[in-house]
Amino acid sequence: RGKHHHLRGSARAMKVRKRRLTFVLGHAGGAAGPAGEGEDSLARAQPATDHHCGAVNALALAQSGSGADAKLFTASRDATVKRWKFGAGKATLDATFEGHVDWVNDVAVLGDTLITCSNDRTVRLWDARAGPGAQGKKGARSAAAATRDSSGLLSTVYEHSDYVMCVAVAPQQKTFVSAGLRGEIKLWDLGSLGASGSGSASSDAAGSGAAAAQQRPSVLQEFDCESQTSDCSSCYACDISPSGAVLAAGSADGIVRIWDTRTPGGGGGHTTKSTENGNVRLAPEISLRGHTGNIRCVRLNESGTLCITGSSDKTLRVWDLGQQRCVNTFSIHKDSVWALDFDEALGQVVSGSRDGQVFCTDISSKLSTLLFEESHSVLSLAARSRQAGGRDRGGSIENVWSATNSSSLHYWDLSQPGGGTANAGGGEGTSGEGATPKQGGGGGDKKGANRERRSSSFVASTSPFSIKQSSSYKRKMSQPKEVVPLQRVPSLTITGVPPIIRHEVLSNRQKILTEDTSGSICLWNVFTGSVEKRFSAEEVGPAPASGGARAGKTRAEEKREKEEREARFNKVLERINPEMTVSSWFSADSRLGKLSIHMESKQCFSTEVYAVDLGVEDTSDELKFNVGQEVLSSLFSGWEEGFSSRHQEGEGGSGGEGKGDGVTGGKAGGGGGGGGKKKKKRKEEEEEEEG
């Protein structure tokens, strides 16, 4: 991926995944240019790191003050976590945390520690304060940086056996919980992180990431989420009270399970099973039934007496844990509820659904307000109220950050209703640095604001079988008014890069045809890691109106749009796909919104091609290249020099520079590093230590 810590991560992945090496190509928007210009190679291909290029799964706000002190952490399906600094009507990228190799599903902040979980089955702990200076600069390392590697990584936990879907923190106890598929829920002691790694690694080991691997939080307890009557016990949402006493988890079987973490042996008075590491999983104290679909979001109040859940059955439920029953059911959404946030001071719940609608519901008055509508399915919400503390009769949610299936983020300032009539601006692919502010059309007049809010409000239905939208003020019951969103245009947009949604490897096994959500079709050269050609609209025809899953569309419309895109893509593929057969030496996928190239050790060295077929001029017709060997030579060119400069500054024998430019420069790239016997011996010792 162009950075040394990624190569170390890839090396670890090779061992776990039967020696498979994966490298990720930069997005088409970040490529330097066509391959013919001689500026692109696998060694120099860099992703467009200033923007997400995949859906943003989770948001976390860390606010130490106001204005420029406010920080937003975003976890994306492009395997990265980004920190944004926002204030004074703008947002700028502050740092990027790279290390996961699959979707990042959730993110939480506990003090100065950032906690993330991923489909790569790991939970990673980072220094939340890490910045660009700690991630890319060479030279001396401070004492404070000795406990993390160059990316800010503090620890990587490999205790889960399947996807880790969610994390939640208990600030008062400095503990956190992680949960995922197969019903695995674990409670961790963050305070043990520093103690476990102190004195266990040298400064050199810390610089190479070995210290981070040794410093791991300890498991306090494990909890059993498996159902006795159903196989759908995977956990998709969890929360823990600030004191760490109450743990709530929602699973695919529609059951909310509650544990008292202070009770030895579990609240149920018994343990269920032993794990492979000898620990026991504790049975839940309470099992709350009522939802008929997968529970996608869970929130607890500060005292741990109230639980709010959202489900794919389109309902919100409020549970009284003391009475062990559901006290309110809200049927305000027309589709699955995928995100929610809870403001306890106001007693208000902000919820978002698959159809893109976001509502604010007052638990006491049962009054719901349609805040805004996204054009994509809502995946995560982070809301802040106008009153920082205390309950106020006139208080309300002041602003909301929203993340959707697109790669862009939206900030909605609800203190200025109206916001014009245009669609949500700042779509994917919009150029420009950081975020784009958009001014709303609504005035700041208090009377006008109240009028706007009333026209966007209705009494929430408490029946799970109907959706009733009646106005909160006097009107004719026979002619109910249509509920309109309080805001139509986001106040701020952090633009994203259109992710790749479709790809096909050509028959020559040298090039890949891709299409992204904007409808752009590109031809990639695997040898150089760059875009060889971007097809114009005149060549491929106009793209359908939208790409990916859009909110508010029927399944028939989505199916028709998908078929149109596939027909357009296949037409281009048939025109450019050469009539030849080359054995497969790699596989590719676009799960991260970018192209990931996977090379298996048993097959990547089995393919040879003639130099003339690669366009190499003035050479023998019999000259062949081993494709896998040449690609690896180019990919790792310069890595040895970079490794030595970081860990062995001041020592002689630097050797050759070893740079390769695609396949044609692979020989030169593989030949670098002839620095004498002393360097060769030192290199062997390093390889043995890394192994």
Wavefront OBJ file of the C-alpha trace (Angstrom):
o trace
v 0.000 0.000 0.000
v 3.004 2.223 -0.327
v 3.774 2.450 3.412
v 6.056 0.192 5.374
v 3.610 -0.596 8.162
v 1.207 -1.940 5.533
v 3.883 -4.313 4.272
v 4.352 -5.632 7.792
v 0.590 -6.117 8.069
v 0.547 -7.927 4.727
v 3.345 -10.196 5.900
v 1.310 -11.183 8.944
v -1.726 -11.757 6.730
v 0.328 -14.108 4.528
v 0.882 -16.428 7.480
v -2.717 -16.392 8.660
v -4.204 -16.767 5.185
v -1.932 -19.532 3.921
v 0.730 -17.207 2.522
v -1.557 -14.977 0.488
v -0.212 -11.533 -0.310
v -2.670 -8.713 -0.952
v -1.909 -5.242 -2.263
v -4.459 -2.472 -2.800
v -4.383 -0.132 -5.780
v -5.040 3.550 -5.324
v -8.358 4.905 -6.497
v -8.638 6.109 -10.082
v -8.946 9.661 -8.820
v -5.546 9.376 -7.148
v -3.599 7.827 -9.993
v -0.774 9.855 -11.448
v -1.788 9.345 -15.046
v -1.759 6.896 -17.932
v 0.847 4.143 -17.809
v 2.506 5.386 -20.978
v 3.829 8.505 -19.249
v 6.402 6.432 -17.339
v 5.491 7.938 -13.964
v 3.381 5.103 -12.531
v 4.546 1.853 -10.952
v 3.364 -0.457 -8.228
v 6.041 0.986 -5.961
v 4.700 4.521 -6.402
v 0.942 3.964 -6.761
v -0.752 5.792 -3.894
v -4.422 5.769 -2.844
v -6.470 8.941 -2.567
v -6.096 9.034 1.225
v -7.790 12.414 1.751
v -11.253 10.953 1.143
v -13.156 7.815 1.998
v -13.848 5.610 -1.005
v -16.361 3.324 0.686
v -19.512 3.574 2.752
v -18.964 4.998 6.247
v -20.197 2.414 8.766
v -19.751 4.335 12.022
v -19.227 7.788 13.545
v -17.775 8.852 16.897
v -17.628 12.394 18.247
v -14.841 13.388 20.627
v -15.364 16.906 21.873
v -12.966 18.349 24.418
v -14.364 21.814 23.980
v -15.992 23.632 21.119
v -15.135 24.971 17.730
v -11.731 23.776 16.545
v -11.447 21.303 19.463
v -14.308 19.128 18.142
v -13.143 15.919 16.433
v -15.105 13.429 14.365
v -13.864 9.866 13.804
v -15.249 7.968 10.812
v -14.923 4.226 10.162
v -15.316 3.134 6.562
v -15.619 0.082 4.364
v -12.387 1.175 2.662
v -10.553 -0.308 5.732
v -9.514 3.092 7.095
v -10.492 5.311 10.007
v -10.201 9.072 9.617
v -10.189 11.913 12.117
v -11.738 15.210 11.067
v -11.380 18.580 12.760
v -14.477 20.712 12.389
v -15.623 24.116 13.521
v -16.495 27.562 12.154
v -18.496 26.023 9.312
v -15.743 23.829 7.860
v -14.136 20.421 8.341
v -10.618 19.296 7.458
v -8.894 15.931 7.535
v -6.709 15.664 10.612
v -5.346 12.088 10.458
v -5.857 8.693 8.824
v -5.512 5.420 10.746
v -4.581 2.538 8.455
v -4.052 -1.058 9.537
v -7.279 -3.004 9.106
v -7.484 -5.145 5.978
v -11.278 -5.318 5.656
v -14.364 -3.244 6.452
v -14.142 -1.226 9.675
v -17.539 -1.759 11.304
v -17.459 0.438 14.404
v -15.388 3.034 16.241
v -15.391 4.355 19.809
v -13.257 6.816 21.785
v -12.191 6.199 25.376
v -10.029 9.054 26.656
v -6.985 9.231 24.389
v -7.572 5.744 23.004
v -9.388 5.033 19.760
v -10.985 1.574 19.499
v -12.001 0.033 16.171
v -13.333 -3.337 15.023
v -13.417 -4.925 11.613
v -14.404 -7.797 9.375
v -10.757 -8.875 9.553
v -11.696 -10.352 12.975
v -9.532 -7.942 14.927
v -10.040 -5.184 17.466
v -7.405 -2.469 17.208
v -6.456 0.208 19.719
v -4.892 3.458 18.520
v -3.519 6.652 19.971
v -6.452 8.965 19.219
v -4.100 11.966 19.258
v -1.762 10.557 16.593
v -1.279 12.942 13.713
v 0.425 13.136 10.336
v 3.745 13.888 12.022
v 3.649 10.549 13.804
v 2.574 8.582 10.761
v 4.857 9.431 7.932
v 7.977 11.288 9.027
v 11.319 9.583 9.315
v 13.823 10.291 12.000
v 13.978 10.246 15.773
v 11.041 8.968 17.780
v 9.883 10.565 21.005
v 9.539 8.619 24.241
v 5.764 8.970 24.078
v 5.772 7.342 20.650
v 7.744 4.318 21.832
v 4.569 2.412 22.701
v 3.044 2.667 19.240
v 4.102 2.088 15.677
v 4.237 4.755 12.979
v 0.466 4.631 12.379
v -0.474 5.315 16.004
v -1.382 1.664 16.586
v -1.167 0.624 20.238
v -2.468 -2.931 20.138
v -4.143 -5.520 17.915
v -6.415 -8.156 19.438
v -7.083 -11.407 17.583
v -9.481 -13.050 20.071
v -12.581 -13.098 17.847
v -13.173 -16.004 15.458
v -15.474 -14.107 13.075
v -16.435 -10.588 12.017
v -16.381 -8.054 14.887
v -19.449 -5.874 14.365
v -19.520 -3.380 17.246
v -17.613 -1.872 20.176
v -18.783 0.230 23.147
v -16.897 1.904 26.002
v -17.433 2.417 29.760
v -15.454 5.604 30.547
v -15.758 5.405 34.332
v -14.218 1.930 34.526
v -11.869 2.238 31.520
v -13.306 -0.920 30.016
v -14.807 -1.645 26.636
v -16.851 -4.401 25.046
v -16.574 -5.950 21.570
v -19.207 -8.146 19.928
v -19.661 -9.889 16.626
v -20.810 -12.919 14.722
v -21.130 -16.372 16.304
v -22.519 -14.700 19.406
v -19.092 -13.653 20.710
v -19.124 -10.808 23.273
v -16.008 -9.887 25.268
v -15.354 -7.318 28.001
v -11.840 -5.840 27.994
v -9.751 -3.990 30.572
v -8.124 -1.032 28.873
v -6.135 -0.246 32.017
v -4.094 -3.430 31.552
v -2.787 -2.263 28.173
v 0.156 -0.214 29.459
v 1.073 -2.634 32.233
v 1.180 -5.699 30.001
v 3.624 -4.160 27.581
v 5.943 -2.237 29.935
v 9.495 -3.418 29.667
v 8.585 -6.244 27.334
v 9.996 -4.776 24.148
v 12.961 -2.724 23.147
v 12.703 0.617 21.416
v 13.660 -1.020 18.121
v 10.882 -3.540 18.540
v 8.485 -0.750 19.319
v 9.477 1.019 16.143
v 8.756 -2.082 14.088
v 5.367 -2.704 15.665
v 6.458 -5.644 17.853
v 5.678 -3.720 21.029
v 2.165 -3.044 19.823
v 1.727 -6.739 19.167
v 2.792 -7.587 22.750
v 0.680 -4.948 24.498
v -2.845 -6.291 24.567
v -5.738 -5.553 26.900
v -6.848 -8.434 29.078
v -10.246 -10.119 28.797
v -12.298 -9.558 31.947
v -15.343 -11.608 30.976
v -16.953 -13.357 28.021
v -20.701 -13.483 27.458
v -22.923 -16.016 25.754
v -25.273 -14.645 23.103
v -26.195 -17.971 21.526
v -29.864 -18.856 21.343
v -31.252 -22.210 22.425
v -34.046 -22.038 19.844
v -32.410 -20.300 16.877
v -29.133 -20.245 14.967
v -29.444 -16.465 14.409
v -27.535 -15.393 17.526
v -24.874 -13.212 15.918
v -24.560 -9.850 17.651
v -24.824 -6.727 15.474
v -25.179 -4.039 18.167
v -24.154 -3.571 21.795
v -23.787 -0.897 24.449
v -22.469 -0.667 27.997
v -23.360 1.835 30.699
v -20.703 4.442 31.618
v -20.132 2.692 34.953
v -19.573 -0.616 33.163
v -22.243 -2.334 35.268
v -24.889 -3.042 32.598
v -24.228 -4.599 29.203
v -26.881 -4.822 26.459
v -26.588 -6.673 23.153
v -28.990 -7.093 20.248
v -28.769 -10.040 17.885
v -30.204 -11.352 14.644
v -32.851 -13.422 16.459
v -34.566 -10.224 17.679
v -33.682 -10.750 21.355
v -32.142 -8.051 23.565
v -29.855 -9.674 26.135
v -28.835 -7.901 29.346
v -25.952 -8.744 31.711
v -24.881 -7.361 35.085
v -21.109 -7.408 34.663
v -20.566 -7.046 38.429
v -22.198 -10.393 39.255
v -19.692 -13.294 39.329
v -20.887 -16.171 37.187
v -23.443 -14.024 35.362
v -26.766 -12.638 36.464
v -28.497 -15.882 35.586
v -26.555 -17.646 38.308
v -24.867 -20.096 35.930
v -22.344 -20.324 33.144
v -23.085 -21.856 29.790
v -19.923 -23.097 28.156
v -16.160 -23.004 28.144
v -14.170 -21.347 25.384
v -11.007 -22.604 23.727
v -8.829 -20.440 25.986
v -10.410 -21.862 29.140
v -12.696 -18.914 29.884
v -16.414 -19.339 30.448
v -19.221 -17.468 28.732
v -21.767 -15.940 31.062
v -25.477 -16.390 30.420
v -27.635 -13.247 30.181
v -29.562 -12.083 33.209
v -32.471 -10.774 31.125
v -33.691 -11.740 27.648
v -36.134 -9.194 26.220
v -38.376 -10.367 23.381
v -40.552 -8.235 21.132
v -38.626 -7.421 17.962
v -39.343 -9.642 14.968
v -36.175 -8.809 13.044
v -32.446 -8.290 13.421
v -31.578 -5.683 16.065
v -29.234 -3.213 14.369
v -28.742 -0.574 17.088
v -28.756 -0.493 20.904
v -28.387 2.413 23.356
v -28.411 2.514 27.186
v -29.047 5.526 29.390
v -26.361 6.654 31.836
v -27.734 4.739 34.817
v -28.313 1.566 32.827
v -32.041 1.410 33.600
v -33.383 2.206 30.129
v -32.546 0.600 26.778
v -33.517 1.842 23.297
v -33.293 -0.503 20.312
v -33.863 -0.261 16.566
v -34.585 -3.239 14.351
v -35.071 -4.363 10.789
v -38.752 -4.866 11.696
v -39.034 -1.052 11.184
v -39.691 -0.263 14.855
v -38.010 1.484 17.772
v -38.548 0.015 21.224
v -37.919 1.471 24.675
v -37.260 -1.112 27.394
v -37.483 -0.604 31.160
v -34.808 -2.917 32.527
v -36.189 -2.730 36.055
v -39.607 -3.945 34.911
v -37.981 -6.172 32.257
v -40.506 -5.179 29.611
v -41.082 -2.904 26.631
v -42.727 0.354 27.673
v -42.929 2.012 24.225
v -42.915 0.887 20.613
v -42.590 3.516 17.870
v -43.537 2.666 14.268
v -42.381 5.818 12.521
v -40.091 4.334 9.862
v -41.163 2.731 6.617
v -38.048 0.549 6.384
v -35.414 -1.130 8.567
v -33.959 1.019 11.354
v -30.178 0.922 10.949
v -28.928 3.791 13.135
v -29.868 5.716 16.249
v -28.482 8.119 18.826
v -29.950 8.993 22.210
v -29.863 12.317 24.063
v -30.791 11.459 27.635
v -30.945 15.086 28.826
v -33.708 15.839 26.317
v -35.250 12.376 26.318
v -35.038 12.318 22.523
v -34.025 9.569 20.103
v -32.606 10.310 16.642
v -33.095 7.346 14.304
v -32.281 6.638 10.662
v -33.477 3.905 8.348
v -32.729 2.089 5.133
v -34.995 4.457 3.175
v -32.854 7.457 4.185
v -35.318 9.185 6.514
v -34.047 10.492 9.870
v -36.524 11.212 12.698
v -36.232 12.741 16.151
v -38.691 11.205 18.638
v -39.474 12.503 22.112
v -39.989 9.504 24.385
v -42.311 11.322 26.804
v -44.586 13.223 24.408
v -44.293 10.629 21.609
v -43.832 13.499 19.170
v -41.689 12.681 16.125
v -40.074 15.156 13.750
v -38.745 14.340 10.298
v -35.349 16.042 10.497
v -34.032 15.339 6.993
v -33.939 12.769 4.220
v -30.765 11.210 2.848
v -30.539 9.890 -0.698
v -28.823 6.731 0.568
v -29.503 4.300 3.398
v -28.447 5.713 6.778
v -25.751 3.655 8.550
v -24.751 5.851 11.507
v -25.788 9.048 13.306
v -24.084 11.342 15.829
v -26.353 14.010 17.340
v -25.757 16.930 19.693
v -28.394 18.953 21.538
v -28.672 22.708 21.945
v -28.514 22.396 25.737
v -25.224 20.840 26.822
v -26.623 19.832 30.192
v -29.860 19.752 32.101
v -33.370 19.329 30.758
v -35.029 22.255 29.067
v -38.608 22.382 27.857
v -37.580 24.234 24.740
v -34.472 22.142 24.100
v -34.021 20.111 20.950
v -31.402 18.402 18.837
v -29.214 21.131 17.373
v -27.032 19.280 14.863
v -26.548 15.792 13.461
v -23.725 14.081 11.578
v -24.975 11.350 9.232
v -23.167 8.543 7.420
v -24.751 6.548 4.622
v -24.045 3.914 1.989
v -22.232 6.613 0.028
v -18.676 7.641 0.856
v -19.681 11.214 1.761
v -20.571 12.612 5.188
v -23.238 15.206 5.937
v -23.574 17.701 8.776
v -27.078 19.035 9.422
v -27.479 22.273 11.371
v -31.046 22.051 12.669
v -30.968 25.461 14.323
v -31.799 27.002 10.918
v -34.837 25.168 9.480
v -35.684 25.198 5.811
v -32.355 24.857 4.096
v -33.592 25.508 0.551
v -35.111 23.063 -1.897
v -32.126 21.433 -3.563
v -31.132 17.845 -3.047
v -28.480 16.931 -0.514
v -25.362 18.474 -1.964
v -21.745 17.492 -2.154
v -22.171 14.079 -3.734
v -19.451 11.562 -4.316
v -16.605 12.618 -6.480
v -16.898 16.337 -5.825
v -13.456 17.831 -6.025
v -11.994 20.103 -3.431
v -10.192 19.877 -0.108
v -11.969 18.869 3.081
v -15.605 19.857 3.296
v -17.976 22.103 1.429
v -20.313 24.343 3.436
v -23.811 25.011 2.150
v -25.950 27.833 3.423
v -29.581 27.104 4.216
v -32.405 29.211 2.959
v -34.370 29.226 6.190
v -34.144 32.247 8.431
v -33.173 32.287 12.055
v -36.552 33.722 13.131
v -37.776 31.779 16.182
v -41.441 31.925 15.138
v -40.576 30.673 11.673
v -38.439 27.933 13.134
v -41.308 26.715 15.312
v -43.627 26.769 12.308
v -41.161 24.692 10.291
v -40.778 22.178 13.119
v -44.557 21.791 13.521
v -45.014 21.064 9.825
v -42.310 18.387 10.110
v -43.790 16.756 13.233
v -46.431 14.153 13.948
v -47.563 11.910 16.776
v -45.608 8.683 16.518
v -47.650 5.524 16.178
v -47.144 3.032 18.980
v -48.591 0.192 16.922
v -46.046 -2.046 15.175
v -48.542 -2.750 12.372
v -49.239 0.757 11.073
v -47.515 4.048 10.396
v -49.686 7.003 11.370
v -48.533 10.499 10.459
v -50.911 13.074 11.922
v -49.977 16.658 12.672
v -49.155 17.753 16.210
v -51.326 20.824 15.907
v -54.994 21.340 14.923
v -55.954 20.268 11.425
v -58.681 18.401 9.654
v -58.467 14.690 10.411
v -59.974 13.824 7.050
v -57.186 15.605 5.182
v -53.857 14.992 6.997
v -50.990 17.128 5.843
v -47.887 15.597 4.348
v -44.909 15.599 6.695
v -41.995 17.527 5.193
v -38.375 17.348 6.351
v -37.116 20.058 8.664
v -33.936 20.362 6.590
v -33.568 19.740 2.883
v -29.878 20.500 2.336
v -26.953 19.609 4.633
v -25.049 22.534 6.072
v -21.714 20.822 5.477
v -20.565 17.957 3.264
v -17.332 16.005 3.512
v -17.102 14.633 0.016
v -16.071 11.068 -0.723
v -14.606 9.240 -3.691
v -16.990 7.011 -5.694
v -16.212 3.398 -4.715
v -15.740 0.669 -7.292
v -18.817 -1.559 -7.401
v -18.054 -3.806 -10.382
v -14.903 -5.302 -11.899
v -13.866 -7.958 -14.395
v -10.404 -9.396 -15.079
v -9.600 -9.514 -18.796
v -8.544 -12.756 -20.480
v -4.906 -11.671 -20.769
v -4.704 -11.467 -16.946
v -2.973 -8.117 -17.247
v -5.852 -5.657 -17.055
v -9.073 -5.154 -15.099
v -12.181 -3.273 -16.174
v -13.990 -1.433 -13.352
v -17.075 0.703 -12.781
v -17.737 2.953 -9.793
v -20.918 4.384 -8.309
v -20.708 7.499 -10.483
v -20.890 5.333 -13.617
v -17.254 5.932 -14.591
v -15.668 2.931 -16.360
v -11.869 2.556 -16.228
v -9.297 0.076 -17.497
v -6.543 -0.773 -14.975
v -3.099 -2.191 -15.668
v -2.218 -4.646 -12.896
v 1.512 -4.492 -13.673
v 1.756 -0.739 -13.136
v -1.068 -0.340 -10.639
v -2.525 2.560 -12.586
v -5.480 3.489 -14.774
v -4.607 2.904 -18.398
v -7.781 4.394 -19.853
v -10.893 6.206 -18.706
v -13.833 5.690 -21.043
v -15.796 8.783 -21.982
v -19.581 8.975 -22.099
v -19.380 9.003 -25.911
v -17.604 5.617 -25.830
v -19.781 3.797 -23.302
v -23.031 5.753 -23.316
v -24.651 7.742 -20.497
v -24.713 6.181 -17.046
v -27.988 5.604 -15.170
v -29.025 8.320 -12.755
v -27.456 6.720 -9.691
v -25.136 3.933 -8.609
v -25.314 1.581 -5.659
v -28.246 1.176 -3.278
v -30.294 4.355 -3.175
v -32.956 5.161 -0.611
v -36.585 5.605 -1.565
v -36.512 3.239 -4.545
v -38.618 0.166 -4.997
v -36.904 -3.175 -5.449
v -38.144 -3.282 -9.042
v -36.521 0.096 -9.794
v -33.254 -1.007 -8.174
v -33.286 -4.235 -10.174
v -33.945 -2.415 -13.447
v -31.164 0.086 -12.773
v -28.754 -2.731 -11.927
v -29.579 -4.552 -15.156
v -29.006 -1.383 -17.200
v -25.600 -0.852 -15.590
v -24.565 -4.461 -16.128
v -25.576 -4.315 -19.803
v -23.558 -1.114 -20.278
v -20.530 -2.591 -18.520
v -20.676 -5.917 -20.395
v -20.883 -4.087 -23.717
v -17.545 -2.398 -23.026
v -16.036 -5.663 -21.755
v -16.955 -7.564 -24.906
v -15.382 -4.859 -27.054
v -11.981 -4.751 -25.317
v -11.534 -8.303 -23.986
v -8.794 -10.002 -26.046
v -9.305 -13.479 -27.491
v -6.539 -15.240 -25.624
v -6.151 -17.449 -22.585
v -3.597 -16.963 -19.813
v -3.520 -19.034 -16.654
v -4.743 -17.261 -13.559
v -1.917 -15.900 -11.385
v -3.989 -13.565 -9.166
v -7.540 -12.862 -8.053
v -9.188 -9.483 -7.488
v -12.029 -8.001 -5.498
v -13.465 -4.540 -4.865
v -14.905 -4.948 -1.360
v -12.961 -1.929 -0.114
v -14.185 0.332 -2.913
v -10.733 -0.078 -4.462
v -9.100 -2.938 -6.322
v -7.447 -5.518 -4.079
v -5.076 -7.911 -5.836
v -4.563 -11.273 -4.113
v -1.546 -13.442 -4.963
v -1.522 -17.040 -3.716
v 1.915 -18.581 -3.305
v 1.022 -21.746 -5.248
v -0.235 -20.029 -8.385
v 1.264 -16.532 -8.617
v 4.620 -17.892 -9.907
v 3.097 -20.330 -12.387
v 2.533 -17.882 -15.247
v 5.094 -16.697 -17.794
v 4.460 -14.338 -20.696
v 6.573 -13.330 -23.671
v 8.167 -9.901 -23.498
v 6.716 -8.948 -26.887
v 3.197 -9.572 -25.544
v 3.934 -7.023 -22.843
v 4.971 -4.383 -25.354
v 8.711 -4.613 -24.597
v 10.609 -3.451 -27.673
v 14.084 -4.351 -28.968
v 14.226 -7.723 -27.257
v 14.361 -11.386 -28.215
v 11.143 -13.083 -29.234
v 12.009 -15.923 -26.859
v 12.421 -13.784 -23.743
v 9.834 -14.551 -21.062
v 8.869 -12.936 -17.797
v 7.590 -14.711 -14.691
v 4.670 -12.426 -13.983
v 4.363 -13.037 -10.245
v 8.083 -12.590 -9.643
v 8.269 -9.343 -11.568
v 5.214 -7.845 -9.896
v 6.571 -8.653 -6.432
v 9.953 -7.182 -7.352
v 8.306 -3.944 -8.368
v 5.945 -3.926 -5.392
v 8.718 -4.297 -2.799
v 11.315 -2.171 -4.533
v 12.718 0.379 -2.132
v 11.286 -1.423 0.922
v 14.655 -2.686 2.119
v 16.144 0.773 1.936
v 13.210 2.249 3.837
v 13.390 -0.424 6.521
v 17.120 0.144 7.030
v 16.790 3.925 7.177
v 14.207 3.681 9.961
v 15.937 1.135 12.165
v 19.632 1.324 11.337
v 20.434 4.977 10.779
v 24.103 5.777 10.592
v 25.267 2.267 9.534
v 27.122 1.765 6.295
v 26.333 -0.391 3.289
v 23.206 1.189 1.935
v 23.348 -0.872 -1.266
v 21.526 -0.149 -4.491
v 18.393 1.901 -4.572
v 16.414 -0.939 -6.167
v 13.578 0.843 -7.886
v 11.412 -0.919 -10.426
v 8.878 0.493 -12.843
v 6.235 -2.140 -13.511
v 7.253 -5.390 -15.207
v 9.839 -3.793 -17.483
v 11.774 -2.471 -14.492
v 11.285 -5.489 -12.259
v 14.801 -6.846 -12.834
v 16.315 -3.611 -11.656
v 13.930 -3.485 -8.717
v 14.797 -6.995 -7.596
v 18.526 -6.399 -7.913
v 18.916 -3.624 -5.364
v 20.707 -4.131 -2.068
v 24.263 -5.336 -2.665
v 25.849 -3.725 0.365
v 28.462 -6.363 1.349
v 28.645 -9.272 3.783
v 27.925 -7.172 6.856
v 24.648 -5.946 5.437
v 23.721 -9.407 4.160
v 24.225 -10.919 7.613
v 22.253 -8.101 9.225
v 19.454 -8.606 6.710
v 19.292 -12.330 7.497
v 19.036 -11.555 11.208
v 16.219 -9.065 10.538
v 14.297 -11.552 8.414
v 14.650 -14.207 11.105
v 13.406 -11.758 13.756
v 10.482 -10.652 11.594
v 9.606 -14.325 10.913
l 1 2 3 4 5 6 7 8 9 10 11 12 13 14 15 16 17 18 19 20 21 22 23 24 25 26 27 28 29 30 31 32 33 34 35 36 37 38 39 40 41 42 43 44 45 46 47 48 49 50 51 52 53 54 55 56 57 58 59 60 61 62 63 64 65 66 67 68 69 70 71 72 73 74 75 76 77 78 79 80 81 82 83 84 85 86 87 88 89 90 91 92 93 94 95 96 97 98 99 100 101 102 103 104 105 106 107 108 109 110 111 112 113 114 115 116 117 118 119 120 121 122 123 124 125 126 127 128 129 130 131 132 133 134 135 136 137 138 139 140 141 142 143 144 145 146 147 148 149 150 151 152 153 154 155 156 157 158 159 160 161 162 163 164 165 166 167 168 169 170 171 172 173 174 175 176 177 178 179 180 181 182 183 184 185 186 187 188 189 190 191 192 193 194 195 196 197 198 199 200 201 202 203 204 205 206 207 208 209 210 211 212 213 214 215 216 217 218 219 220 221 222 223 224 225 226 227 228 229 230 231 232 233 234 235 236 237 238 239 240 241 242 243 244 245 246 247 248 249 250 251 252 253 254 255 256 257 258 259 260 261 262 263 264 265 266 267 268 269 270 271 272 273 274 275 276 277 278 279 280 281 282 283 284 285 286 287 288 289 290 291 292 293 294 295 296 297 298 299 300 301 302 303 304 305 306 307 308 309 310 311 312 313 314 315 316 317 318 319 320 321 322 323 324 325 326 327 328 329 330 331 332 333 334 335 336 337 338 339 340 341 342 343 344 345 346 347 348 349 350 351 352 353 354 355 356 357 358 359 360 361 362 363 364 365 366 367 368 369 370 371 372 373 374 375 376 377 378 379 380 381 382 383 384 385 386 387 388 389 390 391 392 393 394 395 396 397 398 399 400 401 402 403 404 405 406 407 408 409 410 411 412 413 414 415 416 417 418 419 420 421 422 423 424 425 426 427 428 429 430 431 432 433 434 435 436 437 438 439 440 441 442 443 444 445 446 447 448 449 450 451 452 453 454 455 456 457 458 459 460 461 462 463 464 465 466 467 468 469 470 471 472 473 474 475 476 477 478 479 480 481 482 483 484 485 486 487 488 489 490 491 492 493 494 495 496 497 498 499 500 501 502 503 504 505 506 507 508 509 510 511 512 513 514 515 516 517 518 519 520 521 522 523 524 525 526 527 528 529 530 531 532 533 534 535 536 537 538 539 540 541 542 543 544 545 546 547 548 549 550 551 552 553 554 555 556 557 558 559 560 561 562 563 564 565 566 567 568 569 570 571 572 573 574 575 576 577 578 579 580 581 582 583 584 585 586 587 588 589 590 591 592 593 594 595 596 597 598 599 600 601 602 603 604 605 606 607 608 609 610 611 612 613 614 615 616 617 618 619 620 621 622 623 624 625 626 627 628 629 630 631 632 633 634 635 636 637 638 639 640 641 642 643 644 645 646 647 648 649 650 651 652 653 654 655 656 657 658 659 660 661 662 663 664 665 666 667 668 669 670 671 672 673 674 675 676 677 678 679 680 681 682 683 684 685 686 687 688 689 690 691
